[in-house]
Amino acid sequence: MLCKCIYSIEQKYTDNLYDLIEVINMASFRKRGKTWQFTVEIGIDPVTGKRKQKTQSGFKTKKAAQLAASEIDKKVNDGTYIGESDITFGELVPIWLKYYNKYVRKGTMESRNTSVNKLNEYFRFIMMRKIKKTDYVSMLHNLQDRELSVNTIKSIHSTASLIFKYACYEIGIIKMNPTENVDMRFLKSAVLCENDGSLKDNEKFLEKEDLAEFLQIANSRNGENPQEYIVFLMLAYTGLRRGELSVLKWQDIDFQNQTISITKTFSYGDTKAGNDIQLISPKTPESKRVIDIDDFVIIQLKKHQSWLKQFMMENRKFYRDQDFIFVNTFKYLGYPIAPQTIYYHMTAILKKMEYPVKLSPHSMRHTHASLCIEAGIPLRDIAERLGHRDIKMLEKIYAHTTKGQKKKTAQMFNQLMSKVRKETPF
């Protein structure tokens, strides 16, 4: 029994000695004043690809420093060591985007980039390991205070969760994920407000009289911006998304049967340059569709086609003909018009109108829907024309359109009865 005990002690001592010898081979030790310090290799930084070291001081003896270094080395070899990194949120984001880009489509990446921009407003220069749950929750509440929509906040939260999960579980540079188990019930009150039936600014639309004025101004500016009128006429008369409109080709127009085939949408490449664009499939099967257009639209398209042929001839040295209907007329001639350019033109026209509500090109899609509703077209037919998966938004627009019609009905009735009261007071 005594021999076994002595053997056990010797074995333990020998094992520790071998461990220390191994550590001495891969770590350095130095005495600083009255205490000891060690520097030990802890692997490769998954972010930078460079070798990482950990330095720790304050040990009373060299042996204590060796034992501590041995413990870290054991965890590194076992894959259980989590070291802290000084990388900031803003530095990690491009690395995560490159990783995430392998698994998703371009449209999803654009949505994530929008969320990343918001997150960078709060965390860009803060080290990942210093972002606490309280900081993160405070950011979410601040987004609500800034009156961002519930869906936007949820999208930002979803993106943040992916980034912090990557940092925590994929590359192990943080120990805790601050986005986990966040109580999102504070958004419920916002949902109630959003569901009260009122339209948010990005859901509003032009009445037909306002649309007529808008197109009149666009037409008057045609000498300065020859495509402006036809672009907004098409958006208002078809309900196309601006990404769908940007990449329409002449081959998509059937002049004889008066139809447009929507089979693709606009997406930027990695550089975001005007000549680095991609034609991608719409996000849902319903978005691929064929819609009818009327005689007036056909006439305007033919006029635009004549102008475009002349523009191509005048700029034939630089123009790259790719069959696009609406083109970049500045730097990258012949490439599709950028969706952002459409937004700038719309802002300029609304400013000239002195229109009180901020609208986007997507508002033209809602304008088209509201006018279809006013014309008495069934919601399901409108949804099919717009490439909608469901009719929730159409029902919301319908409620506002019919509300206006009911008000006009009451006014017309009052005018009628006012005449009667003049003839026969009651």
C-alpha positions in Angstrom: 0.0 0.0 0.0 2.8 2.4 1.0 4.7 1.5 -2.2 1.6 2.2 -4.3 1.1 5.6 -2.6 4.8 6.5 -3.1 4.5 5.4 -6.8 1.4 7.6 -7.2 3.2 10.7 -5.7 6.2 10.0 -7.9 4.0 9.6 -11.0 2.1 12.8 -10.3 5.4 14.7 -9.8 6.8 13.2 -13.0 3.7 14.2 -15.0 3.8 17.7 -13.6 7.5 17.9 -14.4 7.0 16.8 -18.0 4.2 19.4 -18.3 6.5 22.1 -17.0 9.3 21.1 -19.4 6.8 21.2 -22.3 5.6 24.6 -21.2 9.2 25.9 -20.8 9.7 24.9 -24.4 6.8 27.0 -25.7 6.6 29.8 -23.2 8.9 32.5 -21.8 9.3 33.6 -18.2 10.9 36.6 -16.7 11.2 38.2 -13.3 9.8 41.7 -13.0 10.8 43.1 -9.6 9.6 40.7 -7.0 7.1 38.8 -9.2 7.2 36.5 -12.2 5.6 36.9 -15.7 5.0 34.5 -18.5 4.2 34.8 -22.2 2.6 31.8 -23.8 1.4 30.9 -27.4 -2.3 30.5 -27.5 -2.8 29.7 -31.2 -3.8 31.6 -34.3 -6.1 34.6 -34.3 -9.1 33.6 -36.3 -9.7 37.2 -37.3 -6.2 38.3 -38.4 -4.6 34.9 -39.1 -1.6 35.9 -37.0 -0.1 34.1 -34.0 -1.5 35.0 -30.7 0.2 35.3 -27.3 -1.0 35.8 -23.8 1.1 37.5 -21.2 0.2 37.4 -17.5 2.2 38.7 -14.5 2.0 38.9 -10.7 3.2 35.4 -9.7 5.2 35.2 -6.5 7.4 32.3 -7.8 8.5 31.0 -11.2 6.9 27.7 -10.5 3.5 29.4 -9.9 3.9 31.1 -13.3 4.9 27.8 -14.9 1.8 26.0 -13.5 -0.5 28.8 -14.7 1.1 28.7 -18.2 0.7 24.9 -18.2 -3.0 25.3 -17.4 -3.6 27.6 -20.3 -1.6 25.4 -22.7 -3.7 22.4 -21.7 -6.9 24.4 -22.5 -5.5 25.5 -25.8 -4.7 21.9 -26.7 -8.1 20.7 -25.6 -9.8 23.4 -27.6 -11.5 24.8 -24.5 -9.5 28.0 -24.2 -11.4 31.2 -25.0 -9.1 34.2 -25.2 -10.3 37.8 -25.2 -9.7 39.9 -28.3 -9.4 43.6 -28.7 -11.2 43.6 -32.0 -13.9 46.2 -32.3 -17.4 45.7 -33.6 -16.6 47.8 -36.7 -13.5 45.7 -37.4 -15.4 42.4 -37.1 -18.3 43.3 -39.3 -16.5 43.1 -42.7 -15.1 39.7 -41.7 -18.5 38.5 -40.8 -20.1 39.8 -43.9 -17.5 38.0 -46.0 -18.3 34.8 -44.1 -22.1 35.3 -44.3 -22.0 36.2 -48.0 -21.2 32.6 -48.9 -24.6 31.3 -47.7 -27.1 33.9 -48.8 -28.4 35.8 -51.9 -27.5 39.3 -52.8 -30.9 40.7 -51.8 -30.5 39.3 -48.3 -27.0 40.8 -48.1 -28.3 44.3 -48.9 -30.9 44.0 -46.1 -28.1 42.9 -43.7 -25.9 45.8 -44.8 -28.7 48.2 -43.9 -29.0 46.7 -40.4 -25.2 46.7 -40.0 -25.1 50.5 -40.8 -27.5 51.1 -37.9 -25.6 48.8 -35.5 -22.3 50.6 -36.4 -23.9 53.9 -35.3 -23.8 52.4 -31.7 -21.0 49.9 -31.6 -18.5 50.6 -34.4 -15.5 51.6 -32.1 -16.4 49.4 -29.1 -14.4 46.2 -28.5 -16.6 43.2 -29.0 -15.8 41.8 -25.5 -16.9 45.1 -23.9 -20.4 45.1 -25.4 -22.7 44.0 -22.6 -26.3 42.9 -22.7 -27.4 46.2 -21.0 -25.7 48.1 -23.8 -27.4 46.1 -26.4 -30.9 46.3 -24.9 -30.4 50.1 -24.5 -29.6 50.3 -28.2 -32.9 48.5 -29.1 -34.9 50.8 -26.9 -33.2 53.8 -28.5 -34.1 52.5 -31.9 -37.8 52.5 -30.8 -37.4 56.0 -29.4 -36.2 57.1 -32.9 -39.5 55.7 -34.2 -38.1 53.0 -36.3 -40.7 50.4 -37.3 -41.1 47.2 -35.4 -40.1 45.2 -38.4 -36.9 47.3 -38.9 -35.9 46.8 -35.2 -36.5 43.1 -35.5 -34.4 43.0 -38.6 -31.6 44.8 -36.9 -31.9 42.4 -33.9 -31.7 39.4 -36.2 -28.5 40.8 -37.9 -26.9 41.5 -34.5 -27.7 38.0 -33.3 -25.9 36.5 -36.3 -22.8 38.7 -35.8 -22.5 38.0 -32.0 -23.2 34.2 -32.5 -20.4 34.2 -35.1 -18.1 36.0 -32.6 -19.0 33.7 -29.7 -19.4 30.3 -31.2 -17.6 30.3 -34.6 -14.4 32.1 -33.8 -14.5 32.3 -30.0 -13.4 35.9 -29.4 -16.2 36.6 -26.8 -17.4 34.5 -23.9 -21.0 35.8 -23.8 -23.5 36.7 -26.5 -25.3 39.9 -25.4 -28.1 39.3 -27.9 -29.3 36.0 -26.4 -32.6 35.8 -24.4 -33.4 39.5 -25.0 -36.9 40.4 -23.8 -38.6 41.9 -26.9 -42.0 42.4 -25.3 -41.4 46.2 -25.2 -42.2 46.1 -29.0 -45.7 45.0 -28.3 -47.0 48.5 -27.6 -45.4 49.6 -30.8 -47.2 46.8 -32.7 -50.5 48.0 -31.3 -49.7 51.5 -32.6 -48.7 50.3 -36.0 -51.8 48.2 -36.3 -54.2 51.0 -35.5 -54.9 51.2 -39.3 -52.9 54.4 -39.9 -50.5 54.4 -42.8 -46.8 55.0 -42.1 -45.0 57.4 -44.4 -43.4 54.6 -46.4 -46.9 53.1 -47.0 -48.6 56.3 -48.2 -49.6 57.1 -51.7 -50.5 59.9 -54.1 -54.2 60.7 -54.8 -54.9 60.7 -58.5 -55.0 64.5 -58.6 -51.5 64.6 -56.9 -50.2 62.0 -59.3 -51.4 64.0 -62.3 -49.5 67.1 -60.9 -46.4 64.9 -60.2 -46.3 63.5 -63.8 -47.0 67.0 -65.2 -43.9 68.3 -63.4 -41.8 65.3 -64.5 -42.9 65.9 -68.1 -41.9 69.6 -67.9 -38.4 68.6 -66.7 -38.0 66.1 -69.6 -35.5 68.4 -71.4 -33.2 68.3 -68.4 -34.0 64.6 -67.5 -35.4 62.8 -70.5 -36.2 59.6 -68.7 -37.8 61.1 -65.7 -41.4 61.2 -67.0 -41.5 57.7 -68.5 -39.8 56.1 -65.4 -42.5 57.5 -63.0 -45.3 56.9 -65.5 -44.3 53.3 -65.7 -44.1 53.0 -61.9 -47.5 54.6 -61.4 -49.2 52.7 -64.2 -47.7 49.2 -63.5 -47.0 49.1 -59.8 -43.5 47.7 -60.5 -40.8 47.8 -57.8 -38.0 50.1 -58.8 -35.5 47.2 -58.8 -37.8 45.4 -61.3 -38.2 48.5 -63.5 -34.4 49.3 -63.5 -33.5 46.1 -65.3 -36.4 45.9 -67.8 -35.3 45.1 -71.3 -37.0 45.7 -74.6 -37.3 42.0 -75.0 -39.6 42.0 -71.9 -42.1 44.2 -73.7 -44.7 42.6 -76.0 -45.9 45.5 -78.0 -48.4 43.5 -80.0 -50.1 41.9 -77.0 -49.4 44.9 -74.7 -47.8 43.0 -71.9 -44.6 43.2 -69.7 -42.8 40.2 -68.4 -41.2 40.7 -65.0 -38.5 38.0 -64.5 -35.6 39.7 -62.7 -34.6 42.5 -60.3 -31.6 44.7 -59.8 -28.7 44.0 -57.5 -25.3 45.6 -57.0 -22.1 43.6 -57.2 -19.4 43.8 -54.5 -18.0 47.2 -55.6 -21.5 48.9 -55.7 -20.3 50.7 -58.9 -22.7 51.6 -61.6 -21.1 49.0 -64.0 -21.0 46.3 -61.3 -24.6 45.1 -61.3 -26.3 41.8 -61.3 -29.7 40.6 -62.6 -31.1 38.3 -60.0 -34.3 36.3 -59.7 -37.1 38.0 -57.7 -37.4 36.9 -54.1 -40.7 35.1 -54.4 -42.3 33.0 -57.1 -45.2 35.4 -57.2 -42.9 38.2 -58.2 -42.3 36.5 -61.6 -45.3 37.6 -63.6 -46.7 39.0 -66.8 -48.9 42.1 -66.6 -51.1 44.0 -69.1 -50.5 47.6 -70.1 -52.7 50.0 -71.9 -52.5 52.0 -75.2 -51.2 55.1 -73.4 -48.3 53.3 -71.8 -47.4 51.6 -75.2 -47.4 55.0 -76.9 -45.1 56.5 -74.2 -42.7 53.5 -74.4 -42.4 53.9 -78.2 -41.6 57.6 -77.8 -38.9 56.7 -75.2 -37.5 54.0 -77.5 -37.1 56.7 -80.2 -35.3 59.0 -77.8 -33.0 56.1 -76.6 -32.0 55.2 -80.2 -31.0 58.8 -80.8 -29.1 58.9 -77.4 -27.3 55.7 -78.3 -26.3 57.1 -81.7 -25.0 60.3 -80.2 -22.9 58.4 -77.6 -22.0 55.3 -79.7 -18.3 55.5 -78.8 -19.1 55.1 -75.1 -22.5 53.4 -75.0 -22.7 49.7 -74.2 -26.0 48.4 -75.5 -27.4 45.7 -73.3 -31.1 46.1 -74.3 -32.1 48.0 -71.1 -35.0 50.3 -71.4 -34.1 52.8 -68.7 -30.3 53.5 -68.7 -27.6 55.2 -66.9 -27.0 58.4 -68.9 -24.0 59.7 -67.0 -20.8 57.6 -66.3 -21.8 54.1 -67.4 -23.8 54.6 -70.5 -26.1 51.8 -71.4 -26.0 50.1 -67.9 -29.4 50.1 -66.1 -30.5 53.2 -64.3 -29.7 52.9 -60.6 -32.7 52.6 -58.2 -31.1 55.3 -56.1 -31.2 57.7 -59.1 -35.0 57.2 -59.3 -35.2 58.1 -55.6 -33.2 61.4 -56.2 -35.5 62.4 -59.1 -38.6 61.7 -57.0 -37.4 63.8 -54.1 -36.7 66.7 -56.5 -40.2 66.5 -58.0 -41.9 66.3 -54.6 -39.9 69.3 -53.5 -41.1 71.3 -56.5 -44.7 70.2 -55.7 -44.2 71.4 -52.1 -45.7 68.0 -51.2 -46.0 67.8 -47.3 -45.2 64.0 -47.0 -41.9 62.3 -47.7 -42.5 59.6 -50.2 -40.2 57.1 -51.9 -40.5 55.4 -55.3 -42.1 52.5 -53.6 -45.0 54.9 -52.9 -45.8 54.7 -56.6 -46.5 51.0 -56.1 -49.0 51.9 -53.4 -50.4 54.7 -55.6 -51.0 52.1 -58.3 -52.7 49.8 -55.8 -55.0 52.6 -54.4 -56.1 53.6 -57.9 -56.8 50.0 -58.9 -58.9 49.7 -55.7 -60.7 53.0 -56.6 -61.4 51.6 -60.1 -63.1 48.6 -58.5 -60.6 45.9 -59.3 -60.7 42.9 -56.9 -57.9 42.8 -54.3 -56.7 39.3 -55.5 -56.3 40.6 -59.1 -54.3 43.6 -57.8 -52.1 41.3 -55.7 -51.4 39.2 -58.7 -50.5 42.2 -60.8 -48.2 43.5 -58.1 -46.6 40.1 -57.4 -47.7 40.1 -53.8 -47.7 36.9 -51.7 -50.6 38.1 -49.5 -53.0 41.1 -49.5 -52.4 42.5 -46.0 -51.0 45.8 -47.3 -53.7 46.0 -50.0 -56.3 45.6 -47.3 -54.7 48.5 -45.4 -54.7 50.7 -48.5 -58.2 49.6 -49.3 -59.4 50.8 -45.9 -58.0 54.2 -46.5 -59.2 54.4 -50.1 -62.8 53.4 -49.3 -62.7 55.7 -46.2 -62.0 58.7 -48.6 -64.8 57.5 -50.9 -67.2 57.3 -48.0 -66.3 60.8 -47.0 -67.0 62.1 -50.5 -70.3 60.2 -50.5 -71.3 62.0 -47.4 -70.3 65.4 -48.8 -72.2 64.8 -52.1 -75.3 63.8 -50.1 -75.0 66.9 -48.0 -74.7 69.1 -51.2 -77.8 67.4 -52.6 -79.8 67.9 -49.5 -78.6 71.5 -49.1 -80.3 72.4 -52.4 -83.5 70.7 -51.2 -83.4 72.6 -47.9 -83.1 75.9 -49.8 -86.2 75.1 -51.7 -88.1 73.5 -48.8 -86.6 74.4 -45.4 -86.9 71.8 -42.7 
